[in-house]
Each structure stands twice: as structure tokens, then as C-alpha cells.
Amino acid sequence: MGARVLDLDMRMGTVTAGKLANLVFVAKDPTQDIANLRSVVYTVKRGHRYNRADFQPITPDEAGDVD
């Protein structure tokens, strides 16, 4: 729906060959328990896969001033 509102539905918004993908793959079913969203295995952002094991959170210095 968001892609359609922004007039980007030809490039993204559905899982279709040739479109940009933004997906999160989890090991456990979040419909059974919302805490299962913490079981991320990997993420696909704009068609590129990012493994959870490779994730490194940013440091407070990288985040900048959040006040």
C-alpha cells in the first residue's frame, strides 16, 4: 500500500521478480508470539541479503546526538 501511495508500485511493494525487495526472515512464527520477531535469520533490503550473524549495531558515537 505504501509503495502505491508513493507511486512506486511498479518498482516495489510486492514480492515479484524484478522488483526491489525489503523482507525480514524469522525462525519463529511472530503470529504465535510477537517476541518471535527477535528471531531474525536474515534481512533482504533492496534485493541484497544481510545475515543476522553479520549484524553489528552502531555505536553511540555513530548514532550522533539523540537529544
Summary of the structure (lengths in Angstrom):
residues: 67
radius of gyration: 15.4
end to end distance: 32.7
largest distance: 42.0
contacts: 112
relative contact order: 0.13
helix: 24%
strand: 22%
